[in-house]
Structures are given as C-alpha cells and as structure tokens.
Amino acid sequence: MTVQQPVKKEYEIIKQGQEEILKIDASKWPYSPSIEDNPVVMSKIIEKLMEFPSTARVILIQKKNFEYDYEQTQFLIEIANLYNHLTKQKKILSLKTTDISSENFKNKILSLQYLVYTLLKADPLGCYVEAKRFSRESKIYVNRLKDLNISEEQEYISKLDYLVSLLEDLKLVKKFLDQLNGYQLGDRFLYKQFFKPNITPIFLYTKIYPQIPDSSKQLDAYKVKGTEVSIFKIKEDVKNFYRIIPSELNLTEDQYEVLNVARKVLSEHKPKDEEFLEPNKLRRTFYNIGRDLILDLLNNKNIDMQLEEINELARILVRYTIGFGAIELLLQDTKIQDIVVNSPIGQTPIFILHEEFDECVTNIIPSSEDAESWATKFRLLSGRPLDEANPVLDTELSIPGARARVAVISEPLSRLGLAYSFRRHRDTPWTFPLFTKTKMINSLGAGLLSFLINGNRSILFAGTRSSGKTSILGASLLEIMKKYRILVIEDTEEINTDVMRKIGYNIQQMKVRAALSKSSSEVSADEGIRTALRLGDSALIIGEVRSTEALALFESMRIGAMANSVMGTIHGDSPYGVFDRVVNDLKVPRTSFKAADIIVISNPVKSPDGLHKFRRVLSITEVRKHWEKDPLNEKGFVDLMKYNPQTDQLEPTEDLINGDSEILKTIASTTKEWTSDWNSLWENIILKSKINQAIVDYSEKYNNSNLLEADFIAKSNDTIHKIIELVRQEEGKTNNNKIYSLWEDWLKRQIKYG
C-alpha cells in the first residue's frame, strides 16, 4: 500500500507581530518571481491578494527570498480591491443594446472585459492608457455619426470614463501619471522604478535591506570583518541610518545553493541542552561539521571554490544555525554600544547607539522566527527561565570578537511579545588612559582615583543607564596591584575577568541570581557577598548594587571585613541620589552608608543642539562621617573634583587643592612620608596623573593604540610599583621626578622594542 504524501501548499499566511505576510513558493514557476518584470507574476499576486486583502508584505521564494514591502503590497492590494469591485458589478462589463448580434458591439464588450479581466491585473498602467485610448477613439467616432442613434455608443463611453476615473484614483497610476505619454503595452520600465524587492538568501529569515534612503548623505563608511558598513544622514530625520551589507548578500548562485542545502542538513542536528553550556566548543564543532559538509557538497556538484570562500560559508552557516544571525554582525562592530530590538518583532527595524553617530536606525528587520530562536538559546545559555511567570531574562552573550549584556522581556510584560536589548562590551577592559583619550575623565581625575584605589578605599560608581559606570569600574580593577586577590560578584557577567586572568590578575568570578529572577537554582546576591567574606583577604567588586545585597555589602564595609578596596556600581545621578536609593529604597541604615568613602558620578552630557551625547565623569565626591541624618544638609558630601561644562573638564575643588579631605588624610596616616606632608601626598597624585597623560600622548605620537589597552596598562602599573620600591631603597624616600624619569625610559624602550 502506497502512502500518499501531503501536497505542499504553494502559499501560506504567516503572522509577524500584528502583520500578515503572504509567502508564495515559486520554486516550480518556469520564470523568475518578479512582479516588476513579469505581467503573469503580477497577475498571480493580485489574485492572491484578493483572497488575503489584509496582507502587509509579500514574499516569493525561488532559490532566494523576493520580498515586497508594505508600500508596494498596498499598491497591489488597491488594484486587487478595484478588480473585485468591477467584477462584482457585472453591469460595467456588459452593454444594453437591441443589436447584440452586431459585431461592433461584441468587440466593445470584449474590450471592456479585456481591460478588466486581463490588463488590470497584469498591467494596470497599460489598462489606464488603453481605457483612455478606447474612450478617445469612441468619442471621435460618435462625433462623426452626427444624427444617428448613438445611445449604445454613449453608454460604452460612459463605462470607459467611469473605469478611467477609478483607475486615476489608484496610487500606482497617480505616481506615474506624468510619465504615461507614449506608454507602450508590455513595457515594464515604470514598474521597475517602484517594485524593487529586497532579495535575500532563503536561509536569512531576518531581512537586511540594501537600499540607500532617498535624500540621504553618506557620513561614513568602513568594513567590519567582511561586512560593509555605511552611515547616512537622512533629510528631515534626527536619527542617522546605519546600513550593513554582509558577505551573505553577495554570494554567487553556486554558493547560495550549497549554503541552502548545507543549512537544511545541519538543521537536522539539534544540539543537546548541555552542549549550550560550552558555547565556544559548540560553535567550533558546528563550524567543523559545516565546513566538511560544504566540501562534500562542492565535490558532489563538481564546483571549485577557494579555501577562504569555503571558510566564509562555514562561518555564515554557523551564524544562522546555532548563532544569533544579524545580531552577531552588529556586535562585531566595535563602534556600536547598544542594540535594541523592539516588539512587535518583524515590523520595526533594529536600532543602535553608535559611539560617533549616536542613535541610528538600521536596515535590519528581524523575523519572529529568529526572535523565538534567540529566546530559546538564551534560556539554555543562562539556565534561567523566560515565561509568563518570569517575563524578564538578564544574561550575557559571548561570540568570537564580541561580548554583550542581554535583557529580554516577553509577555505579559511586553504585550506585543519578545523584545531585546544588547549592551555591547569592549573586547578588552576599558582603561584610565582610554577614558582620558575619549575625555570621559582627565588625567588628574584618573590619578586621584588610582591613588584612592591603592589606598584601599570603598568606592561606588554611580550614574544613569548607559553612563559608563560599569566600564569605569572595570578600568579601576586594573589599578589594583596584581598581588592582591580580586573577587567579582555579578548577576550578569559584564566585567571581563577572562582577559584580566590572562594578563596575570588573581581574580575569582562569582555569578549570583538576578534581582528580577525567581529562579531558585542560583545563589542570591547577598548570600554571594557573605560567601565572599569567608574566602579570605580580597578586594571585593560588586557588578551592581540592586537589591537586598546592598545591606550585606555596606555592613561588610562598615565592620572592616575587607582589607582591600571595595567597589561597585549603583544607579543614581548624584551623591544624594545614591544616598536616597541606598537608605530609603534599599533600607540600608545611615550608619552603614557611611562606610562608602567615595562616590563617582558619571553621566552623559548633551551637545547644545541636543543631538549628541558624551559620557563624562561629573564628580568625585568624598563621603564624610560626622553627619547624623542628612548628609546633604550636614555637609556630609564634599566634592574633590567637579565637572565644568564650560571647559568640558573635571576640575579639582578648593577642598582638594587645600588638602581638606578626611579620606586622603586617612590614607596619609598609614604612610610615613605623607603623615604630616600634604605636598608629598599631592605630588604622588600628580605623578599618577602625569603617567596617565604620558601614555595617552605617546600613544598618539607613535600611533600606537596598544599602549592604551589593559595588557600594557597592567604592565605599566607593575613597573611603577617596582620603580617606586627601587627608588625608596636607593634614596630612603620617594623621589617622584626620578620615578617618572625611570618609568618614561621604560616606556620608550617598550615602544621601541615592543
């Protein structure tokens, strides 16, 4: 008995968000699925749109995806609606006549039917031109008949004029009305001007539109690992347009065919859940399998291909199977800081925050299929739930060449379904010289922070979202001497502990439960902090103080449980804002809050036109200990440095210049040379400032950006400590001029010999 296979439908309606998309399988059509080129295709599509008038987009599939956007589809739906209207009103396609046998009137009936039944669907512009011609010729004919009975002829003209009036209301006819003189039936030139499908590989669910916006000016262009990036200024739009053309849009027909087959085969291999626990290993495995598969397919099809082409196909294959598709392309761009994917997915483009061009709209519209796939992968990677009971998922994403913090929301919190936010991290940690180069902080501010960190002070880095507080916390870790152990506690991995471990830091990472997560499989943040206190003498770093862990953190600081620096980040736009959040919102006792020594506020500042933002450290503030109830009213906050918007600089206050700082005096009290000599302490801060600035200056002078990176800064800090010890042994005291001179000689040797 033969089992009959189900017949695959030529078309289907799929939903993306609130949109309905008509997908038509054109693989068996003997011609290209091009509305603009082929009147038969246009006729077919209009017939289908009569069945599905709520369609928002049309996708024709034949080796590639040919997608017609919302505007193009609406033009076609308008024609389909007109066709429906005319064919249901039968009277317009017939003529009242007593001489129906007349050959002349038979031809007139046929001409009306030809215009509506055939030409309107296949060539609506031609239908309009022909209807006007028929009407014009009939009116000339009527004028010649003079006194003869012309009622039937006038009825024919009336129907033609009615048809013309309806056609003139079509958006497509209006668009090309002034270009229809001399129009020839069968000429598709005007259709090609408007119907321009976005053509993408079948394996690419997410749409990448290569078209350049009208009335735009190119601002920049560069390449990111084979992906072409262009940024345009769009007239009458405050957002810039970020356009990518990845290598997958420029493949040959052979490459497309091989990749499509390979993807179908590879998609049958479903990774086990536990394999996602080692994403790098999983990616390598899939890359090797995919590469071997591509080689086999090439051999079977007798196709020659260069080795690098094969490797690139394997990378694309991984990106669109176990990877994150177009998101990976964006994350590879080191100039992108944030990526936002809004719901309903499939209807709106991805938005990004660019370090040079601020907020941009991209040429990428993700698909609901990809969005669901990402959600599944993030659940597996994080081990955290994402469902109606847990509609928020905080996790991280690590791919070759990029790391990001990820926030996912779903129903019922997001009424229209999944939405994503990606915060891209630098591949290597930020450093104080890097921040100095970008003007987030100046050298004196960097020198002061370095001095405070070496003095084992407790520091809170505060600011609003996207203020750079986590980045400056990461840079501060490099100022901790390598001989000290560092414990990092985070709910989402943002501090690049892997790089710090590779460059020699004694660092232990601890991952705790996210504040919004209801999962019980992870240790809570406050328990993580208490555990850290039992792990011995270490610098304690809290990724972000969010909830109940605040009490444990401040209590541990207050009782002096940590013998080294204690640092963390918290949301707050001012020192008092931090106090208000910690004491009033997180219920930390006032006496415990005093355990914080320094609060560093960083926030974006805007340009006068409001179109640009720049991250800046706005203040370095000391928390004094004498106040009882309100540190603001009782002068418990003393600014050591304050941002001046006129100079765009972080400037020292009179309190710092005059040495009126309890925290600095406390540090000085443990060092013989500084106990009664403020100038010696100040000179040490200036030394650190000079070294920071010298690294920036030499980097620019020799065009050597490596001098600003974490690996070199760690070496420089080690060298400084060794030089200071050497000079003290030789001279019995600190000689800052000699220390700087010896360090500068070392720097020059590093530049010369590497």
Secondary structure, 3 states (H helix, E strand, C coil): CCCCCCCCCCEEEEEECCEEEEEEECCCCCCCCCCCCCHHHHHHHHHHHHHCCCEEEEEEECCEEEEECHHHHHHHHHHHHHHHHHHHCHHHHCCCCCCCCCHHHHHHHHHHHHHHHHHHHHCHHHHHHHHHHHHHHHHHHHHHHCCCCCHHHHHHHHHHHHHHHHHHCCHHHHHHHHHCCCCCCCCCHHHHHHCCCEEEECCCCCEECCCCCCCEEEEEEEEECCEEEEEEEECCCCCEEEEEECHHHCCCHHHHHHHHHHHHHHHCCCCCHHHHHCHHHHHHHHHHHHHHHHHHHHHHCCCCCCHHHHHHHHHHHHHCCCCCCHHHHHHCCCCEEEEEECCCCCCCCCEEEECCCEEEEECEECCHHHHHHHHHHHHHHHCCCCCCCCCEEEEEEEECCEEEEEEEECCCCCCCCCEEEEEEECCCCCCHHHHHHCCCCCHHHHHHHHHHHHCCCEEEEEECCCCCHHHHHHHHHCCCCCCCEEEEEECCCCCCHHHHHHCCCEEEEEECCCCCCCCCCCCCHHHHHHHHHCCCCCEEEECCCCCCHHHHHHHHHHCCCCCCCEEEEEECCCHHHHHHHHHHHCCCCHHHHCCCCEEEEEEEEECCCCCCEEEEEEEEEEECCCCCCCCCCCCCEEEEEEEECCCCEEEECHHHHCCCCHHHHHHHCCCCCCCCCHHHHHHHHHHHHHHHHHHHHHHHHCCCHHHHCHHHHHHHHHHHHHHHHHHHHHHCCCCHHHHHHHHHHHHHHHHHHC
